[in-house]
Amino acid sequence: MNPDLKTQGKEGRRVTWVGVWVNLVLSVGKLLAGIFGNSQAMIADAAHSLSDLITDGVVLVGLKLGRSAPDAGHPFGHGRIETLSTVVVGAILAALAVILGYDAIVQLIRGDAHHPTWLALAAAAVSILFKEALYRYTVRVGRRIKSQAVVANAWHHRSDALSSVAVLAGVAGAMIKPSWHSLDAWAALVVSLLILKVGADVLWDALKEMVDTAPSREVVESIERCAMSVAGVQQVHDLKVRSLGGRYQMQIHVVVDGELRVSQGHDIAKAVEHCVEAEVDDVGEVIVHVDPSKPQ
């Protein structure tokens, strides 16, 4: 197994375990603050933090299995498992948003009055600080180890921080003027919309990878330019690129002088491979086919 992938997998699991413990403490703390602080928005926020625990577990499994070595049954590796874990994270976020949004709308229609206390306000402030710090830590690690699942989980932390901002505003408004008690439910609805946006983005990106969607034109052009810059390459064609576990896998055909020896063609192919790996970010595997030019 690639030692870099093994090390990256351990690093990803380490940051996710940090998230597990932070989310566990925050879930319990926010639930108690919502109950005793009389805030429906804070209870919704606690459910959001609880969902973070579920996605943490999904990411841990995805990293453990998705970064394991290729085997006879999976010669291209297990990167799709990590992608699948990202799909699950996005789906959980979207489902949670729908549930919380529905509950908030019901609260508004019924006109339920909630008069939150300083306890809910303090819990929201603490949550913002911890979850924003956890987001920054997690997204930095996720980008470094090229893990979409870890980055998606980081955005789950960020969505929790943003939802706590909405809760803070709603609770503060309801405390300043008790007749504005509906602000608490409105804050819960804002929370659900924020979560839905993040979940939809995460889910869409992961689904595009699942169906082997090509990367942006800029990425494709950078690969072509790199190949054409290698001495001996006359033409580039049939470039196919897909993403697997957040890393690009590609096949590229290069045309060389048909009079060259096999060993010379091989050297050119290796030069193209090394160029792409050095110049393009997030490259996993490069397969270069050498085609002889047709005689004039």
C-alpha positions in Angstrom: 0.0 0.0 0.0 1.1 3.5 -0.7 2.6 4.7 2.6 1.4 8.2 1.9 -2.2 7.0 1.7 -1.8 5.0 4.9 -0.4 8.0 6.8 -3.1 10.3 5.3 -5.8 7.8 6.4 -4.5 7.8 10.0 -4.4 11.6 10.0 -7.9 11.8 8.7 -9.2 9.4 11.4 -7.3 11.3 14.1 -9.0 14.7 13.2 -12.4 12.9 12.9 -12.0 11.4 16.4 -11.4 14.9 17.7 -14.7 15.8 16.1 -16.4 12.8 17.7 -15.6 14.0 21.3 -16.3 17.6 20.6 -19.7 16.7 19.1 -20.6 14.4 21.9 -20.0 17.1 24.5 -21.8 19.7 22.5 -24.8 17.5 21.7 -25.4 16.8 25.4 -24.7 20.4 26.4 -26.9 22.0 23.8 -29.8 19.6 24.5 -29.7 20.4 28.2 -29.4 24.1 27.4 -32.4 23.8 25.0 -34.6 22.0 27.5 -33.7 24.1 30.6 -33.2 27.3 28.6 -36.6 26.9 26.9 -35.3 27.2 23.3 -36.7 25.1 20.4 -33.9 26.5 18.2 -31.3 25.2 20.6 -32.9 21.8 20.7 -32.8 21.8 16.9 -29.1 22.8 17.1 -28.4 19.9 19.5 -29.9 17.5 16.9 -27.6 19.0 14.3 -24.6 18.3 16.6 -25.9 14.8 17.2 -26.0 14.2 13.4 -22.4 15.2 13.3 -21.6 12.2 15.5 -23.3 10.0 12.9 -21.4 11.5 10.0 -18.1 11.2 12.0 -18.8 7.5 12.2 -19.4 7.3 8.5 -16.2 9.2 7.7 -14.2 6.9 10.0 -15.4 3.8 8.2 -14.9 5.5 4.8 -11.3 6.4 5.6 -10.5 3.0 7.1 -11.8 1.1 4.1 -11.4 3.6 1.3 -7.7 4.1 1.8 -6.9 0.4 2.1 -4.6 -1.2 -0.5 -5.8 -2.5 -3.9 -6.5 -6.2 -3.9 -7.6 -8.9 -6.5 -11.2 -7.9 -6.2 -10.5 -4.1 -6.3 -7.5 -3.6 -8.5 -8.1 0.2 -8.7 -8.3 0.5 -4.9 -11.2 1.3 -2.6 -11.6 5.0 -3.2 -15.3 4.6 -4.1 -16.0 3.6 -0.5 -14.7 7.0 0.6 -16.9 8.7 -2.0 -19.9 6.6 -0.8 -19.3 7.8 2.7 -19.4 11.4 1.4 -22.8 10.7 -0.2 -24.1 9.4 3.1 -22.8 12.5 4.9 -24.6 14.7 2.4 -27.8 12.7 2.5 -27.9 12.8 6.3 -27.4 16.6 6.3 -30.3 17.0 3.8 -32.6 14.7 5.7 -31.9 16.4 9.0 -32.6 19.8 7.3 -36.0 18.7 6.1 -37.0 17.3 9.5 -35.8 20.4 11.4 -37.4 22.7 8.8 -40.8 20.9 9.0 -40.8 21.1 12.8 -40.0 24.8 12.7 -42.8 25.5 10.3 -45.2 23.6 12.4 -44.1 25.7 15.4 -44.7 28.9 13.5 -48.2 27.8 12.3 -49.3 26.8 15.7 -47.9 30.0 17.2 -46.1 28.1 20.0 -44.4 30.6 22.4 -40.9 29.9 23.5 -39.2 32.3 25.9 -35.5 31.3 25.9 -33.2 32.2 28.7 -29.5 33.2 29.0 -28.6 29.5 29.3 -29.5 28.9 25.6 -27.7 32.1 24.7 -24.5 31.0 26.4 -24.7 27.5 24.8 -25.0 29.0 21.3 -22.0 31.2 21.9 -19.9 28.3 23.1 -21.0 26.2 20.2 -20.0 28.9 17.7 -16.5 29.1 19.1 -15.9 25.3 19.3 -17.4 24.3 15.9 -15.7 27.1 13.9 -12.4 26.0 15.4 -13.2 22.4 14.6 -14.2 23.3 11.0 -10.9 25.1 10.4 -8.8 22.3 11.8 -10.8 19.6 9.9 -10.9 21.3 6.5 -7.1 22.0 6.7 -6.4 18.3 7.3 -9.0 17.2 4.7 -7.4 19.4 2.0 -3.9 18.3 2.9 -4.7 14.6 2.7 -7.0 15.0 -0.4 -10.1 13.6 1.3 -13.5 14.7 0.1 -15.2 12.9 3.0 -13.1 14.8 5.6 -13.7 18.1 3.9 -17.4 17.3 3.7 -17.4 16.6 7.4 -15.6 19.9 8.0 -18.4 21.7 6.3 -20.8 19.8 8.5 -19.0 21.4 11.5 -19.2 24.8 9.8 -22.9 24.4 9.2 -23.3 23.6 12.9 -21.4 26.8 13.7 -23.6 28.8 11.3 -26.7 27.3 12.8 -25.6 28.3 16.2 -25.2 31.9 14.9 -28.8 31.8 13.8 -29.8 30.4 17.2 -27.8 33.1 19.0 -29.7 35.8 17.0 -33.1 34.3 17.5 -32.6 33.7 21.3 -31.1 37.2 21.8 -34.1 38.7 20.0 -36.7 36.8 22.0 -34.9 37.7 25.2 -34.7 41.4 24.3 -38.5 41.5 23.5 -40.6 38.6 24.7 -43.3 39.4 22.2 -40.8 38.3 19.5 -40.9 34.7 20.8 -41.5 33.5 17.2 -37.9 34.5 16.5 -36.8 31.3 18.1 -38.7 29.2 15.6 -37.6 31.4 12.8 -34.0 30.8 13.8 -34.7 27.1 13.8 -36.0 27.4 10.2 -32.9 29.4 9.1 -30.8 26.6 10.7 -32.6 24.0 8.6 -32.1 26.0 5.3 -28.4 26.4 6.0 -28.0 22.7 6.7 -30.0 21.9 3.5 -27.7 24.0 1.3 -24.5 22.4 2.7 -26.0 18.9 2.4 -27.1 19.5 -1.2 -23.7 20.7 -2.2 -21.9 17.8 -0.6 -24.3 15.3 -2.1 -24.1 16.8 -5.6 -20.3 16.8 -5.7 -20.1 13.2 -4.4 -22.7 11.9 -6.8 -20.8 13.5 -9.7 -17.7 11.6 -8.7 -19.8 8.4 -8.4 -20.8 8.6 -12.0 -17.2 9.5 -13.2 -17.9 13.0 -14.2 -14.9 14.7 -15.9 -13.1 17.5 -14.0 -13.2 21.1 -15.1 -11.9 22.1 -18.5 -9.0 23.9 -16.7 -7.8 20.6 -15.2 -8.0 18.8 -18.6 -6.2 21.6 -20.4 -3.4 21.6 -17.8 -2.9 17.9 -18.3 -2.7 18.4 -22.1 -0.3 21.2 -21.8 2.0 19.2 -19.5 2.0 16.2 -21.9 2.7 18.4 -24.9 5.7 20.1 -23.1 7.5 16.7 -23.0 10.2 16.4 -25.7 9.2 13.9 -28.3 5.5 14.2 -27.9 3.9 15.2 -31.2 0.2 15.1 -30.3 -2.1 14.3 -27.4 -5.5 12.7 -27.8 -8.1 10.5 -26.1 -7.5 12.0 -22.7 -10.0 10.5 -20.1 -10.0 11.8 -16.5 -12.1 10.8 -13.6 -12.0 11.3 -9.8 -11.7 8.4 -7.4 -11.6 9.1 -3.7 -10.8 12.8 -4.4 -7.8 11.9 -6.7 -7.6 12.0 -10.5 -7.2 8.9 -12.4 -6.5 9.3 -16.1 -5.6 7.7 -19.4 -3.8 9.7 -22.1 -2.6 8.8 -25.6 0.6 10.5 -26.9 1.8 10.3 -30.4 5.6 9.9 -30.9 7.9 9.4 -33.9 7.1 5.9 -35.2 10.8 5.3 -36.0 11.7 5.4 -32.3 12.8 2.3 -30.4 10.3 0.8 -27.9 12.6 1.9 -25.0 12.6 5.5 -26.2 8.8 5.5 -26.5 8.7 4.1 -22.9 10.9 6.9 -21.7 8.7 9.5 -23.2 5.6 8.0 -21.6 7.3 8.0 -18.2 8.3 11.6 -18.7 4.7 12.5 -19.4 3.6 10.6 -16.3 6.1 12.4 -14.1 5.2 15.8 -15.5 1.5 15.3 -14.8 2.2 14.1 -11.3 4.4 17.1 -10.6 2.3 19.8 -12.2 -1.3 18.8 -11.5 -2.8 18.6 -8.0 -4.5 15.5 -6.6 -3.2 13.0 -9.2 -3.7 9.4 -8.2 -2.8 7.3 -11.3 -1.6 8.2 -14.8 -1.7 5.6 -17.6 0.1 6.8 -20.8 -0.4 5.0 -24.1 2.2 5.6 -26.8 1.0 5.7 -30.4 3.4 5.8 -33.4 3.0 8.6 -35.8 1.9 7.6 -39.3 4.5 7.9 -42.0 4.1 11.0 -44.2 
